[in-house]
Amino acid sequence: MTNGLGGFACGTVAGANTRRYHGFLMASLSPPVERTLLVAKIELSVCYLGVETDLSANEFVGGAISGQGFVHLESFAVQDGIPVWRYAVADALLEQRIFMAPETNTSYLRLELLRATGPLRARLKPLITYRGYHSHGRGASALQLDAEADLCRVQAFPGARPFRLSISQGRFSAAPAWYWNFWHRMEAERGLDASEDLLTPGTFAADLSPQQGGCTWWPRPKTAAPAPGDEVLAVLNAASQRLIAPLPKTAPPWIRTLAQATDQFIVRRGGTGATGTAAPGAPAAPSAAAMSPPASSIIAGYPWFTDWGRDTMISLPGLATSLKRYDLASGILRTMPASSITACCPIIFPTAAKRPSTTRRMPRSGCSRHSTITCRQSATPISCANYSPF
């Protein structure tokens, strides 16, 4: 799952992290870059009919597997772009959904008890850190924790971005402890360092019953209160339906799935793109910021790539114009010259720490490979002709 800022949540169906890029909340602190892992994963366990059941899974250095929640996994599916796990514990059926709020560094874990003959207590133990997404955290660090009844605030170090962990219903019990030597087997296969240490600040607990709605847990940066999980789900489902609306009724399911996935790669960038200046004496016009589509670009690929000019232009027709998202295409095209020191297409977009990399000029007419993209339904039409995807 992604959030339209460059942040994401990803992992495995079994629940064990196998790569350094796996995490429940990989926040983009300077969208769409500066990705920072705040919450590596959530350990889920339940108490039902007097029996404790661990639904988590972890691999440690030496090959030990702690928690085998995958043996209780009845099904896994992606519904309208949202991953859904269903765990069978005795005669109970517990559903878990993980999703992110659009354009916010907030991840949600929603639990709903679909079937049971008695109450079920769910316990959620977050494992946290504060590191760049290309690195691993090793050894104990002095993360500052501040607990309240239903939340925990985290400050990694002075100057770090604070964040908080909270639950929609239930309580938080502080019990900070370090866990050592998590093993990321895919990193080892690549010949890289593969172990990590993580901190749990404590445990969230909530009582669930089939008659009540779901319980939602979320971490977020220390900003305004997040939207309720059910409201975020409704927004995501509505957006998913809008993406497949332009498709023909005969479109096969795999095409519909691809269309729903397109939004995962669209990100917003600061500013609104290139703007022009009115000629002297010309009548005043609405501001470009008010008329132009938001500045956007396309992530070249998760988990490690950011937005690259070449990949953006190659994928633009499939992600935008083929689904009649003309304002989006216009915003992306306008972002290109605004992000380059030469008014050309940047290979790699600039960040706060560096200028844009070498740019490529659009080829002249007559080049062997070219396409024409015209966005005419935007408030400010823009046409890019004879453009080669390199």
Short mmCIF file of the C-alpha atoms (twelve columns), coordinates in Angstrom:
data_MODEL
# 
_entry.id   MODEL 
# 
loop_
_atom_site.group_PDB 
_atom_site.id 
_atom_site.type_symbol 
_atom_site.label_atom_id 
_atom_site.label_alt_id 
_atom_site.label_comp_id 
_atom_site.label_asym_id 
_atom_site.label_seq_id 
_atom_site.Cartn_x 
_atom_site.Cartn_y 
_atom_site.Cartn_z 
_atom_site.pdbx_PDB_model_num 
ATOM 1   C CA . MET A 1   0.000   0.000   0.000   1 
ATOM 2   C CA . THR A 2   1.137   3.569   -0.743  1 
ATOM 3   C CA . ASN A 3   -0.050  6.997   0.337   1 
ATOM 4   C CA . GLY A 4   0.525   9.290   -2.647  1 
ATOM 5   C CA . LEU A 5   3.512   10.915  -0.921  1 
ATOM 6   C CA . GLY A 6   6.152   8.276   -1.573  1 
ATOM 7   C CA . GLY A 7   5.501   6.457   1.695   1 
ATOM 8   C CA . PHE A 8   4.340   2.864   1.782   1 
ATOM 9   C CA . ALA A 9   3.509   -0.240  3.799   1 
ATOM 10  C CA . CYS A 10  4.641   -3.635  2.566   1 
ATOM 11  C CA . GLY A 11  5.496   -7.094  3.833   1 
ATOM 12  C CA . THR A 12  4.699   -10.759 3.291   1 
ATOM 13  C CA . VAL A 13  1.462   -12.722 3.442   1 
ATOM 14  C CA . ALA A 14  2.925   -14.898 6.211   1 
ATOM 15  C CA . GLY A 15  3.694   -11.811 8.318   1 
ATOM 16  C CA . ALA A 16  7.481   -12.166 8.616   1 
ATOM 17  C CA . ASN A 17  9.625   -9.345  7.244   1 
ATOM 18  C CA . THR A 18  12.193  -10.759 4.824   1 
ATOM 19  C CA . ARG A 19  13.673  -7.510  3.473   1 
ATOM 20  C CA . ARG A 20  14.928  -4.249  4.941   1 
ATOM 21  C CA . TYR A 21  12.254  -2.481  2.881   1 
ATOM 22  C CA . HIS A 22  9.385   -4.295  4.584   1 
ATOM 23  C CA . GLY A 23  7.529   -2.185  7.101   1 
ATOM 24  C CA . PHE A 24  4.127   -1.183  8.393   1 
ATOM 25  C CA . LEU A 25  4.872   2.543   8.134   1 
ATOM 26  C CA . MET A 26  7.624   3.681   5.798   1 
ATOM 27  C CA . ALA A 27  6.969   7.425   5.957   1 
ATOM 28  C CA . SER A 28  8.101   9.927   3.328   1 
ATOM 29  C CA . LEU A 29  9.278   12.860  5.432   1 
ATOM 30  C CA . SER A 30  10.051  15.078  2.418   1 
ATOM 31  C CA . PRO A 31  7.574   13.819  -0.190  1 
ATOM 32  C CA . PRO A 32  8.185   11.874  -2.247  1 
ATOM 33  C CA . VAL A 33  11.659  11.179  -0.815  1 
ATOM 34  C CA . GLU A 34  13.416  10.858  2.571   1 
ATOM 35  C CA . ARG A 35  11.701  7.553   3.273   1 
ATOM 36  C CA . THR A 36  12.087  6.616   6.918   1 
ATOM 37  C CA . LEU A 37  10.963  3.413   8.615   1 
ATOM 38  C CA . LEU A 38  9.010   4.239   11.772  1 
ATOM 39  C CA . VAL A 39  7.060   1.025   12.424  1 
ATOM 40  C CA . ALA A 40  8.608   -2.214  11.167  1 
ATOM 41  C CA . LYS A 41  5.654   -4.478  11.916  1 
ATOM 42  C CA . ILE A 42  2.750   -5.250  14.218  1 
ATOM 43  C CA . GLU A 43  2.706   -8.439  16.293  1 
ATOM 44  C CA . LEU A 44  -0.884  -9.698  16.584  1 
ATOM 45  C CA . SER A 45  -2.053  -12.214 19.171  1 
ATOM 46  C CA . VAL A 46  -5.505  -13.117 20.471  1 
ATOM 47  C CA . CYS A 47  -7.038  -14.669 23.558  1 
ATOM 48  C CA . TYR A 48  -10.154 -16.673 22.702  1 
ATOM 49  C CA . LEU A 49  -12.010 -19.203 24.870  1 
ATOM 50  C CA . GLY A 50  -9.197  -18.963 27.379  1 
ATOM 51  C CA . VAL A 51  -6.450  -19.891 24.889  1 
ATOM 52  C CA . GLU A 52  -3.658  -17.531 23.818  1 
ATOM 53  C CA . THR A 53  -2.797  -17.703 20.085  1 
ATOM 54  C CA . ASP A 54  0.130   -15.901 18.471  1 
ATOM 55  C CA . LEU A 55  -0.746  -14.823 14.911  1 
ATOM 56  C CA . SER A 56  2.623   -13.199 14.186  1 
ATOM 57  C CA . ALA A 57  5.688   -14.639 12.451  1 
ATOM 58  C CA . ASN A 58  9.365   -13.711 12.665  1 
ATOM 59  C CA . GLU A 59  12.648  -15.237 11.587  1 
ATOM 60  C CA . PHE A 60  15.761  -14.658 13.688  1 
ATOM 61  C CA . VAL A 61  19.488  -15.071 13.140  1 
ATOM 62  C CA . GLY A 62  20.274  -18.774 13.314  1 
ATOM 63  C CA . GLY A 63  17.012  -19.826 11.649  1 
ATOM 64  C CA . ALA A 64  14.612  -19.737 14.596  1 
ATOM 65  C CA . ILE A 65  10.982  -19.027 13.666  1 
ATOM 66  C CA . SER A 66  9.036   -17.390 16.491  1 
ATOM 67  C CA . GLY A 67  5.298   -17.261 16.018  1 
ATOM 68  C CA . GLN A 68  3.612   -19.326 13.335  1 
ATOM 69  C CA . GLY A 69  0.465   -17.329 12.772  1 
ATOM 70  C CA . PHE A 70  0.416   -18.408 9.138   1 
ATOM 71  C CA . VAL A 71  -0.904  -21.836 10.168  1 
ATOM 72  C CA . HIS A 72  -4.124  -20.071 11.220  1 
ATOM 73  C CA . LEU A 73  -4.389  -18.132 7.951   1 
ATOM 74  C CA . GLU A 74  -7.650  -19.229 6.330   1 
ATOM 75  C CA . SER A 75  -7.397  -16.883 3.344   1 
ATOM 76  C CA . PHE A 76  -5.595  -13.896 1.877   1 
ATOM 77  C CA . ALA A 77  -6.975  -11.627 -0.841  1 
ATOM 78  C CA . VAL A 78  -6.572  -8.142  -2.264  1 
ATOM 79  C CA . GLN A 79  -9.981  -6.467  -2.322  1 
ATOM 80  C CA . ASP A 80  -10.192 -3.191  -4.254  1 
ATOM 81  C CA . GLY A 81  -6.447  -2.772  -3.771  1 
ATOM 82  C CA . ILE A 82  -6.488  -3.473  -0.013  1 
ATOM 83  C CA . PRO A 83  -4.825  -6.616  1.421   1 
ATOM 84  C CA . VAL A 84  -7.138  -8.705  3.603   1 
ATOM 85  C CA . TRP A 85  -6.111  -11.565 5.918   1 
ATOM 86  C CA . ARG A 86  -8.606  -13.911 7.583   1 
ATOM 87  C CA . TYR A 87  -7.412  -15.973 10.546  1 
ATOM 88  C CA . ALA A 88  -9.300  -18.986 11.926  1 
ATOM 89  C CA . VAL A 89  -8.828  -19.498 15.666  1 
ATOM 90  C CA . ALA A 90  -10.947 -22.398 16.952  1 
ATOM 91  C CA . ASP A 91  -14.453 -21.501 15.706  1 
ATOM 92  C CA . ALA A 92  -13.686 -17.752 15.431  1 
ATOM 93  C CA . LEU A 93  -12.842 -15.903 12.210  1 
ATOM 94  C CA . LEU A 94  -10.816 -12.687 12.535  1 
ATOM 95  C CA . GLU A 95  -10.296 -10.325 9.588   1 
ATOM 96  C CA . GLN A 96  -7.315  -7.974  9.299   1 
ATOM 97  C CA . ARG A 97  -6.944  -5.151  6.768   1 
ATOM 98  C CA . ILE A 98  -3.916  -2.903  6.283   1 
ATOM 99  C CA . PHE A 99  -4.184  0.391   4.391   1 
ATOM 100 C CA . MET A 100 -2.852  3.949   4.294   1 
ATOM 101 C CA . ALA A 101 -4.600  7.304   4.340   1 
ATOM 102 C CA . PRO A 102 -4.175  9.223   1.061   1 
ATOM 103 C CA . GLU A 103 -1.517  11.964  1.192   1 
ATOM 104 C CA . THR A 104 -0.828  11.318  4.872   1 
ATOM 105 C CA . ASN A 105 1.962   9.365   6.545   1 
ATOM 106 C CA . THR A 106 -0.539  7.218   8.428   1 
ATOM 107 C CA . SER A 107 -0.950  3.446   8.226   1 
ATOM 108 C CA . TYR A 108 -4.005  1.621   9.553   1 
ATOM 109 C CA . LEU A 109 -4.534  -1.916  10.799  1 
ATOM 110 C CA . ARG A 110 -8.214  -2.780  11.110  1 
ATOM 111 C CA . LEU A 111 -9.498  -5.863  12.931  1 
ATOM 112 C CA . GLU A 112 -13.035 -7.186  12.739  1 
ATOM 113 C CA . LEU A 113 -14.379 -10.336 14.354  1 
ATOM 114 C CA . LEU A 114 -16.591 -11.918 11.691  1 
ATOM 115 C CA . ARG A 115 -17.553 -15.070 13.577  1 
ATOM 116 C CA . ALA A 116 -17.253 -16.242 17.178  1 
ATOM 117 C CA . THR A 117 -19.198 -17.879 19.991  1 
ATOM 118 C CA . GLY A 118 -17.700 -15.586 22.612  1 
ATOM 119 C CA . PRO A 119 -15.643 -12.420 23.072  1 
ATOM 120 C CA . LEU A 120 -12.092 -12.228 21.747  1 
ATOM 121 C CA . ARG A 121 -9.284  -10.056 23.062  1 
ATOM 122 C CA . ALA A 122 -6.777  -8.835  20.477  1 
ATOM 123 C CA . ARG A 123 -3.306  -7.665  21.454  1 
ATOM 124 C CA . LEU A 124 -1.156  -5.548  19.142  1 
ATOM 125 C CA . LYS A 125 2.538   -5.118  19.846  1 
ATOM 126 C CA . PRO A 126 4.246   -2.606  17.531  1 
ATOM 127 C CA . LEU A 127 7.938   -2.989  16.738  1 
ATOM 128 C CA . ILE A 128 9.414   0.432   16.041  1 
ATOM 129 C CA . THR A 129 12.633  2.061   14.867  1 
ATOM 130 C CA . TYR A 130 13.748  5.252   13.123  1 
ATOM 131 C CA . ARG A 131 16.023  4.668   10.154  1 
ATOM 132 C CA . GLY A 132 16.476  5.294   6.457   1 
ATOM 133 C CA . TYR A 133 14.910  2.670   4.257   1 
ATOM 134 C CA . HIS A 134 18.231  1.491   2.765   1 
ATOM 135 C CA . SER A 135 19.793  0.740   6.160   1 
ATOM 136 C CA . HIS A 136 19.299  -1.536  9.171   1 
ATOM 137 C CA . GLY A 137 18.980  -0.518  12.814  1 
ATOM 138 C CA . ARG A 138 21.441  -2.281  15.129  1 
ATOM 139 C CA . GLY A 139 21.819  -1.925  18.890  1 
ATOM 140 C CA . ALA A 140 19.685  -0.115  21.426  1 
ATOM 141 C CA . SER A 141 18.980  3.573   20.933  1 
ATOM 142 C CA . ALA A 142 17.420  5.975   23.388  1 
ATOM 143 C CA . LEU A 143 13.982  6.462   21.831  1 
ATOM 144 C CA . GLN A 144 11.857  8.658   24.084  1 
ATOM 145 C CA . LEU A 145 8.437   7.138   24.844  1 
ATOM 146 C CA . ASP A 146 5.454   8.943   26.397  1 
ATOM 147 C CA . ALA A 147 2.424   6.756   27.127  1 
ATOM 148 C CA . GLU A 148 -1.241  7.623   27.682  1 
ATOM 149 C CA . ALA A 149 -4.353  5.480   28.062  1 
ATOM 150 C CA . ASP A 150 -4.862  4.782   24.350  1 
ATOM 151 C CA . LEU A 151 -1.678  6.032   22.669  1 
ATOM 152 C CA . CYS A 152 2.081   6.229   22.808  1 
ATOM 153 C CA . ARG A 153 4.242   9.110   21.579  1 
ATOM 154 C CA . VAL A 154 7.695   8.417   20.173  1 
ATOM 155 C CA . GLN A 155 10.644  10.794  19.730  1 
ATOM 156 C CA . ALA A 156 13.689  8.990   18.326  1 
ATOM 157 C CA . PHE A 157 16.179  11.757  19.113  1 
ATOM 158 C CA . PRO A 158 16.252  15.576  19.297  1 
ATOM 159 C CA . GLY A 159 15.340  16.895  15.867  1 
ATOM 160 C CA . ALA A 160 13.741  13.656  14.695  1 
ATOM 161 C CA . ARG A 161 10.170  13.725  13.441  1 
ATOM 162 C CA . PRO A 162 7.938   12.690  16.387  1 
ATOM 163 C CA . PHE A 163 5.168   10.176  15.773  1 
ATOM 164 C CA . ARG A 164 2.437   8.534   17.773  1 
ATOM 165 C CA . LEU A 165 0.746   5.148   17.952  1 
ATOM 166 C CA . SER A 166 -2.942  4.975   18.877  1 
ATOM 167 C CA . ILE A 167 -6.028  2.763   18.819  1 
ATOM 168 C CA . SER A 168 -9.688  3.565   18.131  1 
ATOM 169 C CA . GLN A 169 -10.954 1.494   21.054  1 
ATOM 170 C CA . GLY A 170 -8.922  -0.227  23.723  1 
ATOM 171 C CA . ARG A 171 -5.981  0.595   25.943  1 
ATOM 172 C CA . PHE A 172 -2.218  0.855   25.794  1 
ATOM 173 C CA . SER A 173 0.056   -0.768  28.380  1 
ATOM 174 C CA . ALA A 174 3.642   0.479   28.402  1 
ATOM 175 C CA . ALA A 175 6.280   -2.257  28.549  1 
ATOM 176 C CA . PRO A 176 9.315   -1.145  26.509  1 
ATOM 177 C CA . ALA A 177 11.679  -3.932  25.477  1 
ATOM 178 C CA . TRP A 178 14.230  -4.543  22.747  1 
ATOM 179 C CA . TYR A 179 14.099  -7.566  20.444  1 
ATOM 180 C CA . TRP A 180 17.376  -8.586  18.860  1 
ATOM 181 C CA . ASN A 181 18.559  -10.167 15.635  1 
ATOM 182 C CA . PHE A 182 15.557  -10.217 13.321  1 
ATOM 183 C CA . TRP A 183 16.719  -11.917 10.123  1 
ATOM 184 C CA . HIS A 184 15.869  -10.670 6.634   1 
ATOM 185 C CA . ARG A 185 16.603  -13.669 4.457   1 
ATOM 186 C CA . MET A 186 16.201  -11.870 1.115   1 
ATOM 187 C CA . GLU A 187 18.921  -9.414  2.112   1 
ATOM 188 C CA . ALA A 188 21.236  -12.317 2.937   1 
ATOM 189 C CA . GLU A 189 20.573  -13.812 -0.494  1 
ATOM 190 C CA . ARG A 190 21.712  -10.516 -2.000  1 
ATOM 191 C CA . GLY A 191 24.954  -10.708 -0.009  1 
ATOM 192 C CA . LEU A 192 24.031  -7.756  2.222   1 
ATOM 193 C CA . ASP A 193 23.771  -7.257  5.970   1 
ATOM 194 C CA . ALA A 194 20.547  -8.945  6.994   1 
ATOM 195 C CA . SER A 195 19.844  -8.502  10.725  1 
ATOM 196 C CA . GLU A 196 18.017  -5.818  12.667  1 
ATOM 197 C CA . ASP A 197 17.046  -4.890  16.237  1 
ATOM 198 C CA . LEU A 198 13.647  -3.397  17.059  1 
ATOM 199 C CA . LEU A 199 11.944  -1.819  20.076  1 
ATOM 200 C CA . THR A 200 8.425   -2.443  21.309  1 
ATOM 201 C CA . PRO A 201 7.020   0.370   23.480  1 
ATOM 202 C CA . GLY A 202 4.282   -1.891  24.875  1 
ATOM 203 C CA . THR A 203 0.979   -3.493  23.916  1 
ATOM 204 C CA . PHE A 204 -2.412  -2.274  22.731  1 
ATOM 205 C CA . ALA A 205 -5.391  -4.432  23.719  1 
ATOM 206 C CA . ALA A 206 -9.017  -4.387  22.559  1 
ATOM 207 C CA . ASP A 207 -12.028 -6.640  23.170  1 
ATOM 208 C CA . LEU A 208 -13.911 -7.625  20.018  1 
ATOM 209 C CA . SER A 209 -17.273 -9.273  19.423  1 
ATOM 210 C CA . PRO A 210 -19.160 -10.129 16.215  1 
ATOM 211 C CA . GLN A 211 -21.884 -7.595  17.052  1 
ATOM 212 C CA . GLN A 212 -19.604 -4.558  17.077  1 
ATOM 213 C CA . GLY A 213 -17.735 -2.812  14.300  1 
ATOM 214 C CA . GLY A 214 -14.033 -3.131  13.670  1 
ATOM 215 C CA . CYS A 215 -11.168 -1.899  15.820  1 
ATOM 216 C CA . THR A 216 -8.505  0.228   14.121  1 
ATOM 217 C CA . TRP A 217 -4.904  0.830   15.166  1 
ATOM 218 C CA . TRP A 218 -2.656  3.387   13.506  1 
ATOM 219 C CA . PRO A 219 0.721   5.118   13.809  1 
ATOM 220 C CA . ARG A 220 1.169   8.628   12.432  1 
ATOM 221 C CA . PRO A 221 3.468   11.648  12.654  1 
ATOM 222 C CA . LYS A 222 2.600   14.051  15.457  1 
ATOM 223 C CA . THR A 223 0.153   16.229  13.541  1 
ATOM 224 C CA . ALA A 224 -3.605  16.681  13.466  1 
ATOM 225 C CA . ALA A 225 -5.837  13.800  14.546  1 
ATOM 226 C CA . PRO A 226 -6.210  11.184  11.794  1 
ATOM 227 C CA . ALA A 227 -9.461  10.360  10.064  1 
ATOM 228 C CA . PRO A 228 -11.336 7.329   11.442  1 
ATOM 229 C CA . GLY A 229 -10.338 4.111   9.740   1 
ATOM 230 C CA . ASP A 230 -13.794 3.408   8.328   1 
ATOM 231 C CA . GLU A 231 -13.865 6.828   6.675   1 
ATOM 232 C CA . VAL A 232 -10.449 6.235   5.098   1 
ATOM 233 C CA . LEU A 233 -11.620 2.840   3.823   1 
ATOM 234 C CA . ALA A 234 -14.676 4.452   2.247   1 
ATOM 235 C CA . VAL A 235 -12.480 7.033   0.478   1 
ATOM 236 C CA . LEU A 236 -10.133 4.326   -0.813  1 
ATOM 237 C CA . ASN A 237 -13.003 2.158   -2.057  1 
ATOM 238 C CA . ALA A 238 -14.614 5.110   -3.855  1 
ATOM 239 C CA . ALA A 239 -11.290 5.997   -5.510  1 
ATOM 240 C CA . SER A 240 -10.867 2.381   -6.601  1 
ATOM 241 C CA . GLN A 241 -14.278 2.403   -8.269  1 
ATOM 242 C CA . ARG A 242 -13.481 5.664   -10.079 1 
ATOM 243 C CA . LEU A 243 -10.340 4.118   -11.541 1 
ATOM 244 C CA . ILE A 244 -12.218 1.237   -13.150 1 
ATOM 245 C CA . ALA A 245 -15.199 3.340   -14.297 1 
ATOM 246 C CA . PRO A 246 -13.633 4.257   -17.708 1 
ATOM 247 C CA . LEU A 247 -12.970 0.607   -18.542 1 
ATOM 248 C CA . PRO A 248 -15.320 -1.258  -20.881 1 
ATOM 249 C CA . LYS A 249 -17.807 -3.572  -19.181 1 
ATOM 250 C CA . THR A 250 -16.110 -6.509  -20.874 1 
ATOM 251 C CA . ALA A 251 -12.707 -5.770  -19.317 1 
ATOM 252 C CA . PRO A 252 -11.332 -8.944  -17.687 1 
ATOM 253 C CA . PRO A 253 -10.660 -8.983  -13.934 1 
ATOM 254 C CA . TRP A 254 -6.887  -8.695  -14.357 1 
ATOM 255 C CA . ILE A 255 -7.295  -5.457  -16.309 1 
ATOM 256 C CA . ARG A 256 -9.530  -4.078  -13.568 1 
ATOM 257 C CA . THR A 257 -6.911  -5.049  -10.985 1 
ATOM 258 C CA . LEU A 258 -4.196  -3.242  -12.960 1 
ATOM 259 C CA . ALA A 259 -6.364  -0.121  -13.225 1 
ATOM 260 C CA . GLN A 260 -6.963  -0.121  -9.470  1 
ATOM 261 C CA . ALA A 261 -3.208  -0.416  -8.884  1 
ATOM 262 C CA . THR A 262 -2.304  2.642   -10.967 1 
ATOM 263 C CA . ASP A 263 -2.874  5.107   -8.129  1 
ATOM 264 C CA . GLN A 264 -0.241  3.377   -6.012  1 
ATOM 265 C CA . PHE A 265 2.503   4.967   -8.153  1 
ATOM 266 C CA . ILE A 266 1.182   8.553   -8.374  1 
ATOM 267 C CA . VAL A 267 2.788   11.020  -5.962  1 
ATOM 268 C CA . ARG A 268 2.400   14.715  -5.266  1 
ATOM 269 C CA . ARG A 269 5.339   17.104  -5.407  1 
ATOM 270 C CA . GLY A 270 5.623   20.532  -3.833  1 
ATOM 271 C CA . GLY A 271 4.545   23.420  -6.055  1 
ATOM 272 C CA . THR A 272 2.180   23.387  -8.985  1 
ATOM 273 C CA . GLY A 273 4.538   23.111  -11.930 1 
ATOM 274 C CA . ALA A 274 5.755   25.623  -14.445 1 
ATOM 275 C CA . THR A 275 3.808   28.825  -14.842 1 
ATOM 276 C CA . GLY A 276 3.905   31.657  -17.283 1 
ATOM 277 C CA . THR A 277 3.787   35.448  -16.942 1 
ATOM 278 C CA . ALA A 278 1.136   37.683  -18.500 1 
ATOM 279 C CA . ALA A 279 2.271   40.282  -21.041 1 
ATOM 280 C CA . PRO A 280 2.502   43.890  -19.808 1 
ATOM 281 C CA . GLY A 281 -0.905  45.536  -19.876 1 
ATOM 282 C CA . ALA A 282 -2.786  42.249  -20.201 1 
ATOM 283 C CA . PRO A 283 -5.913  41.839  -18.068 1 
ATOM 284 C CA . ALA A 284 -5.471  40.024  -14.789 1 
ATOM 285 C CA . ALA A 285 -6.098  36.292  -14.918 1 
ATOM 286 C CA . PRO A 286 -6.720  33.697  -12.258 1 
ATOM 287 C CA . SER A 287 -3.533  32.525  -10.623 1 
ATOM 288 C CA . ALA A 288 -1.760  29.577  -12.165 1 
ATOM 289 C CA . ALA A 289 -1.889  27.836  -8.815  1 
ATOM 290 C CA . ALA A 290 -5.669  28.022  -8.894  1 
ATOM 291 C CA . MET A 291 -5.975  26.875  -12.525 1 
ATOM 292 C CA . SER A 292 -3.178  24.331  -12.909 1 
ATOM 293 C CA . PRO A 293 -3.510  20.732  -11.781 1 
ATOM 294 C CA . PRO A 294 -1.419  19.832  -8.719  1 
ATOM 295 C CA . ALA A 295 2.237   19.053  -9.392  1 
ATOM 296 C CA . SER A 296 2.540   15.290  -9.596  1 
ATOM 297 C CA . SER A 297 4.980   12.646  -10.730 1 
ATOM 298 C CA . ILE A 298 5.240   8.875   -10.890 1 
ATOM 299 C CA . ILE A 299 7.325   6.587   -8.696  1 
ATOM 300 C CA . ALA A 300 9.522   4.404   -10.907 1 
ATOM 301 C CA . GLY A 301 8.998   1.411   -8.631  1 
ATOM 302 C CA . TYR A 302 8.632   0.411   -5.012  1 
ATOM 303 C CA . PRO A 303 10.278  -0.182  -2.649  1 
ATOM 304 C CA . TRP A 304 13.512  1.668   -3.442  1 
ATOM 305 C CA . PHE A 305 13.027  3.877   -6.520  1 
ATOM 306 C CA . THR A 306 11.759  7.447   -6.383  1 
ATOM 307 C CA . ASP A 307 10.344  9.425   -9.320  1 
ATOM 308 C CA . TRP A 308 12.467  9.339   -12.480 1 
ATOM 309 C CA . GLY A 309 11.678  11.425  -15.533 1 
ATOM 310 C CA . ARG A 310 12.243  8.636   -18.052 1 
ATOM 311 C CA . ASP A 311 10.053  6.113   -16.231 1 
ATOM 312 C CA . THR A 312 7.406   8.753   -15.626 1 
ATOM 313 C CA . MET A 313 7.010   9.468   -19.325 1 
ATOM 314 C CA . ILE A 314 7.047   5.795   -20.322 1 
ATOM 315 C CA . SER A 315 4.268   4.916   -17.891 1 
ATOM 316 C CA . LEU A 316 2.193   8.100   -18.225 1 
ATOM 317 C CA . PRO A 317 -0.246  6.774   -20.883 1 
ATOM 318 C CA . GLY A 318 -1.023  3.599   -18.944 1 
ATOM 319 C CA . LEU A 319 -1.394  5.274   -15.563 1 
ATOM 320 C CA . ALA A 320 -3.229  8.421   -16.596 1 
ATOM 321 C CA . THR A 321 -4.485  9.095   -20.113 1 
ATOM 322 C CA . SER A 322 -5.800  5.586   -20.820 1 
ATOM 323 C CA . LEU A 323 -8.039  6.001   -17.756 1 
ATOM 324 C CA . LYS A 324 -9.087  9.522   -18.872 1 
ATOM 325 C CA . ARG A 325 -7.209  11.178  -15.997 1 
ATOM 326 C CA . TYR A 326 -6.304  14.197  -18.087 1 
ATOM 327 C CA . ASP A 327 -5.821  16.642  -15.205 1 
ATOM 328 C CA . LEU A 328 -3.378  14.207  -13.638 1 
ATOM 329 C CA . ALA A 329 -1.447  13.852  -16.909 1 
ATOM 330 C CA . SER A 330 -1.315  17.624  -17.270 1 
ATOM 331 C CA . GLY A 331 -0.002  18.044  -13.714 1 
ATOM 332 C CA . ILE A 332 2.713   15.463  -14.359 1 
ATOM 333 C CA . LEU A 333 3.802   17.100  -17.628 1 
ATOM 334 C CA . ARG A 334 3.958   20.533  -15.989 1 
ATOM 335 C CA . THR A 335 6.068   19.153  -13.148 1 
ATOM 336 C CA . MET A 336 8.841   18.157  -15.563 1 
ATOM 337 C CA . PRO A 337 10.253  21.576  -16.579 1 
ATOM 338 C CA . ALA A 338 9.579   22.971  -13.099 1 
ATOM 339 C CA . SER A 339 11.861  20.272  -11.644 1 
ATOM 340 C CA . SER A 340 14.746  20.860  -14.049 1 
ATOM 341 C CA . ILE A 341 17.397  23.544  -14.213 1 
ATOM 342 C CA . THR A 342 17.264  23.431  -18.036 1 
ATOM 343 C CA . ALA A 343 13.478  23.272  -18.590 1 
ATOM 344 C CA . CYS A 344 13.933  19.719  -19.879 1 
ATOM 345 C CA . CYS A 345 12.888  16.358  -18.542 1 
ATOM 346 C CA . PRO A 346 15.002  15.456  -15.466 1 
ATOM 347 C CA . ILE A 347 16.283  11.893  -15.283 1 
ATOM 348 C CA . ILE A 348 16.071  12.051  -11.469 1 
ATOM 349 C CA . PHE A 349 13.989  14.674  -9.722  1 
ATOM 350 C CA . PRO A 350 15.661  17.074  -7.282  1 
ATOM 351 C CA . THR A 351 15.598  16.602  -3.527  1 
ATOM 352 C CA . ALA A 352 16.271  19.023  -0.715  1 
ATOM 353 C CA . ALA A 353 19.883  17.857  -0.665  1 
ATOM 354 C CA . LYS A 354 20.775  17.909  -4.350  1 
ATOM 355 C CA . ARG A 355 19.945  19.512  -7.662  1 
ATOM 356 C CA . PRO A 356 18.328  17.569  -10.488 1 
ATOM 357 C CA . SER A 357 20.557  15.173  -12.375 1 
ATOM 358 C CA . THR A 358 21.451  15.376  -16.050 1 
ATOM 359 C CA . THR A 359 18.393  16.168  -18.138 1 
ATOM 360 C CA . ARG A 360 17.365  14.920  -21.545 1 
ATOM 361 C CA . ARG A 361 15.943  17.088  -24.259 1 
ATOM 362 C CA . MET A 362 12.895  16.138  -26.207 1 
ATOM 363 C CA . PRO A 363 13.993  14.838  -29.634 1 
ATOM 364 C CA . ARG A 364 13.161  16.741  -32.774 1 
ATOM 365 C CA . SER A 365 10.385  15.678  -35.110 1 
ATOM 366 C CA . GLY A 366 11.297  12.704  -37.251 1 
ATOM 367 C CA . CYS A 367 12.860  10.568  -34.509 1 
ATOM 368 C CA . SER A 368 12.118  6.888   -34.890 1 
ATOM 369 C CA . ARG A 369 10.270  6.482   -31.580 1 
ATOM 370 C CA . HIS A 370 7.835   9.090   -30.387 1 
ATOM 371 C CA . SER A 371 4.360   9.539   -29.028 1 
ATOM 372 C CA . THR A 372 1.970   12.431  -28.701 1 
ATOM 373 C CA . ILE A 373 0.150   13.183  -25.462 1 
ATOM 374 C CA . THR A 374 -2.484  15.885  -25.517 1 
ATOM 375 C CA . CYS A 375 -4.435  16.811  -22.397 1 
ATOM 376 C CA . ARG A 376 -7.404  18.867  -23.542 1 
ATOM 377 C CA . GLN A 377 -9.842  18.348  -20.691 1 
ATOM 378 C CA . SER A 378 -7.634  20.174  -18.214 1 
ATOM 379 C CA . ALA A 379 -8.400  23.739  -17.171 1 
ATOM 380 C CA . THR A 380 -5.060  24.645  -18.785 1 
ATOM 381 C CA . PRO A 381 -4.546  22.457  -21.871 1 
ATOM 382 C CA . ILE A 382 -1.019  21.287  -22.567 1 
ATOM 383 C CA . SER A 383 0.345   19.299  -25.471 1 
ATOM 384 C CA . CYS A 384 3.619   17.377  -25.588 1 
ATOM 385 C CA . ALA A 385 4.371   16.171  -29.100 1 
ATOM 386 C CA . ASN A 386 7.149   14.126  -30.646 1 
ATOM 387 C CA . TYR A 387 8.404   12.996  -27.270 1 
ATOM 388 C CA . SER A 388 10.574  9.896   -27.104 1 
ATOM 389 C CA . PRO A 389 10.614  7.668   -24.000 1 
ATOM 390 C CA . PHE A 390 14.382  7.396   -24.517 1 
# 
